[in-house]
Amino acid sequence: MDKERAVFGGGVAVITGAASGIGEGLARHAAALGMKVVLADIVAERMEAVAGEIRAAGGEAMAVLTDVTDPSALDRLAAKTHETWGDVRLLMNNAGVETLGFVWEMPAATWDKTLAININAMVHGVRAFAPRMIAAGKPAFIANTSSIGGLGIMPVQTSYIMSKHAVLAFSECLSLEMQVKKAPIQVSAILPGPVATRIFEDSKPGTDPMVVHHREVMRAMLVESGISGLEAAQRILRQIAAGEFWVSTH
């Protein structure tokens, strides 16, 4: 943990999807490393509770209600963070959603929302934060949460799997662009395996029996064998601090 403290301690971390799961774990661990933590989520009550617990434990945390599907909301998040605490050392584009269903049966609105959260939010998160991070000229970090599913395929999780493949491509290209710009910004792609989060609890599988069964199998697997969001976060930040691009929880 000494290496992590040396890299991150005293810096500012911004974490989307911070109200639960891996995002909550990242917020708690970043605070434990001595970072000022900005939690961004659309679930206000859970997010405020996590921020309050971080402050009660002696950390510094600020909760900012943010709809990551709205580019202007991410612009406001970046502005508020900079105005309050200055330069950002660690940007964790972590917000994500699971949607289940056969490709041709999922409503257009569901497709649009899934891709907006899982892909566009990361694009606009970088667009909102990277200019100031680059202009600061200091070593900083951008990490995007993909999935082990981003390396494979799965039926009835097509929208999720497809989006996580896109996150990998985005992260690889972003890393190259930082190198072209000679910016001191390290980019990492996070590939979580089974982590006990709410992702399947919060998903809506519809009524197709096969899809409902798939959801229950996946949800049970995470409950029974998934590591905690905090343990995942500890593994993730350790690898980012070590300079890894590919970051795995397992």
Buried (B, 14 or more C-beta within 10 A) or exposed (E): EEEBBEBBBEBBBBBBBBBBBBBBBBBBBBBBBBBBBBBBBBBEEBBBBBBEBBBEEEBBBBBBBBBBBBBEBBBBBBEBBBEEBEBBBBBBBBBBBBBBBEEEEBEEEBBEBBBBBBBBBBBBBBEBBBEBBBEBEEEBBBBBBBBBBBEEEEEBBBBBBBBBBBBBEBBBEBBEBBEEEEBBBBBBBBBBBBBBBBBBEEBEBBEBEEBBEBBEEBBEEBEEEBBBBBBBBBBBBBBBBEEBBBBBBE
